[in-house]
Amino acid sequence: MSHLAEDQVAAVLRQWIGTTTPKLLGEGMEGAVFEVDDSRVAKIWFAGSVESSRRAAAFYDALAAKPLPFQVPRITQVESVGGRVVTIERRLTGTTVAAALAAGAVSREAAYTIVVDIVAALAAGGGLPAARELAVLGEVAPLFNTGEGFPVALARLAERRVERFRQVLSGASPTSTGKPRRSPAVWSRWTVAGGRCCTVT
């Protein structure tokens, strides 16, 4: 069951499913996926933007051009309906590793091997510039600024997350300044030097 109301889903997806009752296929942290037909699904995103979904579509197109031994998602349409971002995507066939594992169809060791093989295939495919345009969970802007390296981007992300959750962190680890307690032995602030992300005490 989706935490989205059925009548809300039906209104958002009407142009694709007509008056058919929405059929939920799955739901995760980013959105809920519903059946359109045998070859397409619709994903209603909980957050994000049309632009970020279009960047994701470009990333999937670039990924699909790689000689990978497995199917990858393909976004064929991006729309904003009723204040919700909706992507129409190719319906992938087969069974998820999680479902196969739960059903006892594969062992835990075999599932581990499948995941490692997928990661290895992605790594062997080489660089993917379109990946630099993607946002991380909970944000809409790309993680990387133009020409920026991963350590710098990661340090900026850490600073944004600390600022975003400062009140929660302060409540969990109170100090006289109201800031999260940090171990001097680990780090007192992020810095970037010589193209590397490092810590200072």
CYANA upper distance limits for C-alpha pairs under 8 A (distance plus 0.5 A):
  1 MET  CA     24 LEU  CA      7.76
  2 SER  CA     24 LEU  CA      7.68
  2 SER  CA     27 GLU  CA      7.24
  2 SER  CA     32 ALA  CA      7.45
  4 LEU  CA      8 GLN  CA      7.41
  4 LEU  CA      9 VAL  CA      7.21
  5 ALA  CA      9 VAL  CA      6.82
  6 GLU  CA     10 ALA  CA      6.58
  6 GLU  CA     22 PRO  CA      7.61
  7 ASP  CA     11 ALA  CA      6.68
  8 GLN  CA     12 VAL  CA      6.78
  9 VAL  CA     13 LEU  CA      6.56
  9 VAL  CA     22 PRO  CA      7.41
 10 ALA  CA     14 ARG  CA      6.13
 10 ALA  CA     19 THR  CA      7.95
 10 ALA  CA     20 THR  CA      8.41
 10 ALA  CA     21 THR  CA      7.32
 10 ALA  CA     22 PRO  CA      6.57
 12 VAL  CA     81 VAL  CA      6.23
 12 VAL  CA     82 GLY  CA      6.75
 12 VAL  CA     84 ARG  CA      8.13
 13 LEU  CA     17 ILE  CA      6.55
 13 LEU  CA     18 GLY  CA      8.07
 13 LEU  CA     22 PRO  CA      8.48
 13 LEU  CA     42 ALA  CA      8.25
 14 ARG  CA     18 GLY  CA      5.17
 14 ARG  CA     19 THR  CA      6.98
 16 TRP  CA     36 VAL  CA      6.93
 17 ILE  CA     22 PRO  CA      7.97
 17 ILE  CA     36 VAL  CA      6.29
 22 PRO  CA     34 PHE  CA      6.98
 22 PRO  CA     35 GLU  CA      7.59
 23 LYS  CA     34 PHE  CA      5.90
 23 LYS  CA     35 GLU  CA      6.03
 24 LEU  CA     32 ALA  CA      7.84
 24 LEU  CA     33 VAL  CA      6.56
 24 LEU  CA     34 PHE  CA      5.01
 24 LEU  CA     35 GLU  CA      7.08
 25 LEU  CA     32 ALA  CA      8.32
 25 LEU  CA     33 VAL  CA      6.05
 25 LEU  CA     34 PHE  CA      5.78
 25 LEU  CA     35 GLU  CA      6.99
 26 GLY  CA     32 ALA  CA      6.47
 26 GLY  CA     33 VAL  CA      5.83
 26 GLY  CA     34 PHE  CA      7.73
 27 GLU  CA     31 GLY  CA      6.40
 27 GLU  CA     32 ALA  CA      4.68
 27 GLU  CA     33 VAL  CA      6.53
 28 GLY  CA     32 ALA  CA      6.89
 30 GLU  CA     45 TRP  CA      6.39
 30 GLU  CA     46 PHE  CA      6.28
 30 GLU  CA     47 ALA  CA      7.56
 30 GLU  CA    137 LEU  CA      8.26
 31 GLY  CA     43 LYS  CA      6.91
 31 GLY  CA     44 ILE  CA      5.97
 31 GLY  CA     45 TRP  CA      4.71
 31 GLY  CA     46 PHE  CA      5.54
 31 GLY  CA     47 ALA  CA      8.34
 32 ALA  CA     43 LYS  CA      6.05
 32 ALA  CA     44 ILE  CA      5.89
 32 ALA  CA     45 TRP  CA      7.14
 32 ALA  CA     46 PHE  CA      8.35
 33 VAL  CA     41 VAL  CA      7.07
 33 VAL  CA     42 ALA  CA      6.10
 33 VAL  CA     43 LYS  CA      4.81
 33 VAL  CA     44 ILE  CA      6.95
 34 PHE  CA     41 VAL  CA      6.10
 34 PHE  CA     42 ALA  CA      5.67
 34 PHE  CA     43 LYS  CA      6.78
 35 GLU  CA     40 ARG  CA      7.28
 35 GLU  CA     41 VAL  CA      5.17
 35 GLU  CA     42 ALA  CA      6.82
 36 VAL  CA     40 ARG  CA      5.88
 36 VAL  CA     41 VAL  CA      5.39
 36 VAL  CA     42 ALA  CA      6.75
 37 ASP  CA     41 VAL  CA      7.36
 38 ASP  CA     91 ARG  CA      7.76
 39 SER  CA     90 ARG  CA      6.53
 39 SER  CA     91 ARG  CA      5.52
 39 SER  CA     92 LEU  CA      8.38
 40 ARG  CA     88 ILE  CA      7.22
 40 ARG  CA     89 GLU  CA      6.12
 40 ARG  CA     90 ARG  CA      5.26
 40 ARG  CA     91 ARG  CA      5.14
 41 VAL  CA     88 ILE  CA      6.30
 41 VAL  CA     89 GLU  CA      5.84
 41 VAL  CA     90 ARG  CA      6.85
 41 VAL  CA     91 ARG  CA      6.09
 42 ALA  CA     86 VAL  CA      7.15
 42 ALA  CA     87 THR  CA      6.19
 42 ALA  CA     88 ILE  CA      5.06
 42 ALA  CA     89 GLU  CA      6.69
 43 LYS  CA     86 VAL  CA      6.06
 43 LYS  CA     87 THR  CA      5.74
 43 LYS  CA     88 ILE  CA      6.97
 43 LYS  CA     89 GLU  CA      8.05
 44 ILE  CA     84 ARG  CA      7.19
 44 ILE  CA     85 VAL  CA      6.56
 44 ILE  CA     86 VAL  CA      5.22
 44 ILE  CA     87 THR  CA      7.31
 45 TRP  CA     84 ARG  CA      7.10
 45 TRP  CA     85 VAL  CA      6.01
 45 TRP  CA     86 VAL  CA      6.73
 45 TRP  CA     87 THR  CA      8.49
 46 PHE  CA     84 ARG  CA      7.89
 46 PHE  CA     85 VAL  CA      8.36
 47 ALA  CA     84 ARG  CA      8.26
 47 ALA  CA     85 VAL  CA      8.03
 47 ALA  CA    138 GLY  CA      8.09
 48 GLY  CA     52 SER  CA      7.03
 48 GLY  CA     53 SER  CA      7.99
 48 GLY  CA     85 VAL  CA      7.72
 48 GLY  CA    138 GLY  CA      8.13
 48 GLY  CA    139 GLU  CA      7.52
 48 GLY  CA    140 VAL  CA      6.03
 49 SER  CA     53 SER  CA      6.82
 49 SER  CA     85 VAL  CA      6.83
 49 SER  CA    140 VAL  CA      7.02
 50 VAL  CA     54 ARG  CA      6.68
 50 VAL  CA     78 VAL  CA      6.99
 50 VAL  CA     79 GLU  CA      7.17
 50 VAL  CA     80 SER  CA      7.20
 50 VAL  CA     85 VAL  CA      6.60
 51 GLU  CA     55 ARG  CA      6.80
 52 SER  CA     56 ALA  CA      6.80
 52 SER  CA    134 LEU  CA      7.61
 52 SER  CA    135 ALA  CA      7.63
 52 SER  CA    140 VAL  CA      6.38
 52 SER  CA    141 ALA  CA      7.68
 52 SER  CA    142 PRO  CA      8.49
 53 SER  CA     57 ALA  CA      6.70
 53 SER  CA     78 VAL  CA      7.32
 53 SER  CA     87 THR  CA      7.94
 54 ARG  CA     58 ALA  CA      6.84
 54 ARG  CA     78 VAL  CA      7.19
 55 ARG  CA     59 PHE  CA      6.76
 55 ARG  CA    130 ALA  CA      8.21
 55 ARG  CA    133 GLU  CA      6.89
 55 ARG  CA    134 LEU  CA      6.92
 56 ALA  CA     60 TYR  CA      6.74
 56 ALA  CA     75 ILE  CA      8.40
 56 ALA  CA    134 LEU  CA      6.93
 57 ALA  CA     61 ASP  CA      6.72
 57 ALA  CA     74 ARG  CA      7.09
 57 ALA  CA     75 ILE  CA      5.59
 57 ALA  CA     76 THR  CA      8.00
 58 ALA  CA     62 ALA  CA      6.74
 58 ALA  CA    130 ALA  CA      7.24
 59 PHE  CA     63 LEU  CA      6.60
 59 PHE  CA    130 ALA  CA      5.52
 59 PHE  CA    131 ALA  CA      6.44
 59 PHE  CA    134 LEU  CA      8.34
 60 TYR  CA     64 ALA  CA      6.48
 60 TYR  CA     72 VAL  CA      7.47
 60 TYR  CA     73 PRO  CA      6.78
 60 TYR  CA     74 ARG  CA      6.22
 60 TYR  CA     75 ILE  CA      7.84
 61 ASP  CA     65 ALA  CA      7.00
 61 ASP  CA     74 ARG  CA      7.08
 62 ALA  CA     66 LYS  CA      7.60
 62 ALA  CA    128 LEU  CA      7.81
 62 ALA  CA    130 ALA  CA      7.45
 63 LEU  CA     72 VAL  CA      7.88
 63 LEU  CA    128 LEU  CA      8.03
 64 ALA  CA     68 LEU  CA      8.02
 64 ALA  CA     71 GLN  CA      8.34
 64 ALA  CA     72 VAL  CA      6.73
 64 ALA  CA     74 ARG  CA      8.43
 66 LYS  CA    125 GLY  CA      6.75
 67 PRO  CA    125 GLY  CA      7.69
 68 LEU  CA    121 ALA  CA      6.97
 68 LEU  CA    122 LEU  CA      7.85
 68 LEU  CA    125 GLY  CA      8.03
 69 PRO  CA    121 ALA  CA      8.12
 71 GLN  CA     92 LEU  CA      7.61
 72 VAL  CA     92 LEU  CA      8.32
 73 PRO  CA     89 GLU  CA      7.42
 73 PRO  CA     90 ARG  CA      6.88
 73 PRO  CA     91 ARG  CA      8.28
 73 PRO  CA     92 LEU  CA      7.59
 74 ARG  CA     89 GLU  CA      6.01
 74 ARG  CA     90 ARG  CA      5.91
 75 ILE  CA     87 THR  CA      6.92
 75 ILE  CA     88 ILE  CA      6.36
 75 ILE  CA     89 GLU  CA      4.83
 75 ILE  CA     90 ARG  CA      7.04
 76 THR  CA     87 THR  CA      7.95
 76 THR  CA     88 ILE  CA      6.20
 76 THR  CA     89 GLU  CA      6.06
 76 THR  CA     90 ARG  CA      7.69
 77 GLN  CA     87 THR  CA      6.10
 77 GLN  CA     88 ILE  CA      5.51
 77 GLN  CA     89 GLU  CA      7.62
 78 VAL  CA     85 VAL  CA      7.80
 78 VAL  CA     86 VAL  CA      6.40
 78 VAL  CA     87 THR  CA      5.10
 78 VAL  CA     88 ILE  CA      7.03
 79 GLU  CA     85 VAL  CA      6.37
 79 GLU  CA     86 VAL  CA      5.71
 79 GLU  CA     87 THR  CA      6.89
 80 SER  CA     84 ARG  CA      5.99
 80 SER  CA     85 VAL  CA      5.04
 80 SER  CA     86 VAL  CA      6.49
 81 VAL  CA     85 VAL  CA      6.90
 81 VAL  CA     86 VAL  CA      7.44
 95 THR  CA     99 ALA  CA      7.00
 95 THR  CA    100 ALA  CA      7.01
 96 THR  CA    100 ALA  CA      6.73
 97 VAL  CA    101 LEU  CA      6.47
 97 VAL  CA    111 ALA  CA      6.91
 98 ALA  CA    102 ALA  CA      6.62
 99 ALA  CA    103 ALA  CA      6.62
100 ALA  CA    104 GLY  CA      6.67
100 ALA  CA    105 ALA  CA      5.51
100 ALA  CA    106 VAL  CA      6.39
101 LEU  CA    105 ALA  CA      6.43
101 LEU  CA    106 VAL  CA      5.75
101 LEU  CA    107 SER  CA      6.87
101 LEU  CA    108 ARG  CA      7.26
101 LEU  CA    111 ALA  CA      7.48
106 VAL  CA    110 ALA  CA      6.49
106 VAL  CA    111 ALA  CA      6.92
107 SER  CA    111 ALA  CA      6.69
108 ARG  CA    112 TYR  CA      6.66
109 GLU  CA    113 THR  CA      6.79
110 ALA  CA    114 ILE  CA      6.77
111 ALA  CA    115 VAL  CA      6.90
112 TYR  CA    116 VAL  CA      6.72
113 THR  CA    117 ASP  CA      6.52
114 ILE  CA    118 ILE  CA      6.78
115 VAL  CA    119 VAL  CA      6.81
116 VAL  CA    120 ALA  CA      6.56
117 ASP  CA    121 ALA  CA      6.60
118 ILE  CA    122 LEU  CA      6.75
119 VAL  CA    123 ALA  CA      6.71
120 ALA  CA    124 ALA  CA      6.60
121 ALA  CA    125 GLY  CA      6.81
122 LEU  CA    126 GLY  CA      7.94
128 LEU  CA    132 ARG  CA      8.24
129 PRO  CA    133 GLU  CA      8.14
130 ALA  CA    134 LEU  CA      7.89
132 ARG  CA    142 PRO  CA      7.41
132 ARG  CA    143 LEU  CA      7.48
132 ARG  CA    144 PHE  CA      6.42
133 GLU  CA    142 PRO  CA      5.44
133 GLU  CA    143 LEU  CA      7.55
133 GLU  CA    144 PHE  CA      7.46
134 LEU  CA    141 ALA  CA      8.05
134 LEU  CA    142 PRO  CA      5.37
134 LEU  CA    143 LEU  CA      6.85
135 ALA  CA    139 GLU  CA      6.39
135 ALA  CA    140 VAL  CA      6.05
135 ALA  CA    141 ALA  CA      5.98
135 ALA  CA    142 PRO  CA      4.74
135 ALA  CA    143 LEU  CA      5.59
136 VAL  CA    140 VAL  CA      8.04
136 VAL  CA    142 PRO  CA      7.93
136 VAL  CA    143 LEU  CA      6.84
143 LEU  CA    153 ALA  CA      6.81
143 LEU  CA    157 LEU  CA      8.08
144 PHE  CA    148 GLU  CA      6.43
144 PHE  CA    149 GLY  CA      7.95
144 PHE  CA    150 PHE  CA      7.94
144 PHE  CA    153 ALA  CA      6.08
145 ASN  CA    153 ALA  CA      7.93
148 GLU  CA    152 VAL  CA      7.12
148 GLU  CA    153 ALA  CA      7.18
149 GLY  CA    153 ALA  CA      6.83
149 GLY  CA    195 GLY  CA      7.93
150 PHE  CA    154 LEU  CA      6.43
151 PRO  CA    155 ALA  CA      6.64
151 PRO  CA    192 VAL  CA      8.17
151 PRO  CA    195 GLY  CA      7.84
151 PRO  CA    196 ARG  CA      6.47
151 PRO  CA    197 CYS  CA      5.48
152 VAL  CA    156 ARG  CA      6.79
152 VAL  CA    192 VAL  CA      7.05
152 VAL  CA    195 GLY  CA      8.08
152 VAL  CA    196 ARG  CA      8.07
152 VAL  CA    197 CYS  CA      7.00
153 ALA  CA    157 LEU  CA      6.69
154 LEU  CA    158 ALA  CA      6.69
155 ALA  CA    159 GLU  CA      6.85
155 ALA  CA    190 TRP  CA      7.03
155 ALA  CA    191 THR  CA      8.13
155 ALA  CA    192 VAL  CA      8.36
155 ALA  CA    197 CYS  CA      7.54
156 ARG  CA    160 ARG  CA      6.78
157 LEU  CA    161 ARG  CA      6.68
158 ALA  CA    162 VAL  CA      6.63
159 GLU  CA    163 GLU  CA      6.68
160 ARG  CA    164 ARG  CA      6.49
161 ARG  CA    165 PHE  CA      6.55
162 VAL  CA    166 ARG  CA      5.96
162 VAL  CA    169 LEU  CA      8.33
165 PHE  CA    169 LEU  CA      6.58
166 ARG  CA    170 SER  CA      6.34
166 ARG  CA    179 LYS  CA      7.49
166 ARG  CA    180 PRO  CA      7.63
167 GLN  CA    171 GLY  CA      6.65
168 VAL  CA    172 ALA  CA      6.77
169 LEU  CA    173 SER  CA      6.54
169 LEU  CA    174 PRO  CA      8.42
169 LEU  CA    179 LYS  CA      7.97
169 LEU  CA    180 PRO  CA      5.89
170 SER  CA    174 PRO  CA      5.51
170 SER  CA    175 THR  CA      7.78
170 SER  CA    178 GLY  CA      6.04
170 SER  CA    179 LYS  CA      5.73
170 SER  CA    180 PRO  CA      5.29
170 SER  CA    181 ARG  CA      8.22
172 ALA  CA    180 PRO  CA      8.30
173 SER  CA    179 LYS  CA      8.40
173 SER  CA    180 PRO  CA      6.02
173 SER  CA    181 ARG  CA      6.20
174 PRO  CA    178 GLY  CA      6.37
174 PRO  CA    179 LYS  CA      7.32
174 PRO  CA    180 PRO  CA      6.93
174 PRO  CA    181 ARG  CA      7.32
175 THR  CA    179 LYS  CA      6.55
175 THR  CA    180 PRO  CA      7.36
175 THR  CA    181 ARG  CA      6.84
182 ARG  CA    186 VAL  CA      8.04
182 ARG  CA    187 TRP  CA      7.26
182 ARG  CA    188 SER  CA      6.76
183 SER  CA    187 TRP  CA      6.77
183 SER  CA    188 SER  CA      7.61
184 PRO  CA    188 SER  CA      6.21
184 PRO  CA    201 THR  CA      6.05
185 ALA  CA    201 THR  CA      7.09
186 VAL  CA    199 THR  CA      7.82
186 VAL  CA    200 VAL  CA      8.40
186 VAL  CA    201 THR  CA      7.64
187 TRP  CA    199 THR  CA      5.88
187 TRP  CA    200 VAL  CA      6.03
187 TRP  CA    201 THR  CA      5.80
188 SER  CA    199 THR  CA      8.00
188 SER  CA    200 VAL  CA      6.84
188 SER  CA    201 THR  CA      5.88
189 ARG  CA    199 THR  CA      7.22
189 ARG  CA    200 VAL  CA      7.02
189 ARG  CA    201 THR  CA      8.05
190 TRP  CA    197 CYS  CA      8.11
190 TRP  CA    198 CYS  CA      7.33
190 TRP  CA    199 THR  CA      6.23
190 TRP  CA    200 VAL  CA      7.73
191 THR  CA    197 CYS  CA      6.93
191 THR  CA    198 CYS  CA      6.50
191 THR  CA    199 THR  CA      6.79
191 THR  CA    200 VAL  CA      7.85
192 VAL  CA    196 ARG  CA      6.28
192 VAL  CA    197 CYS  CA      5.32
192 VAL  CA    198 CYS  CA      6.59
193 ALA  CA    197 CYS  CA      7.15
193 ALA  CA    198 CYS  CA      7.65
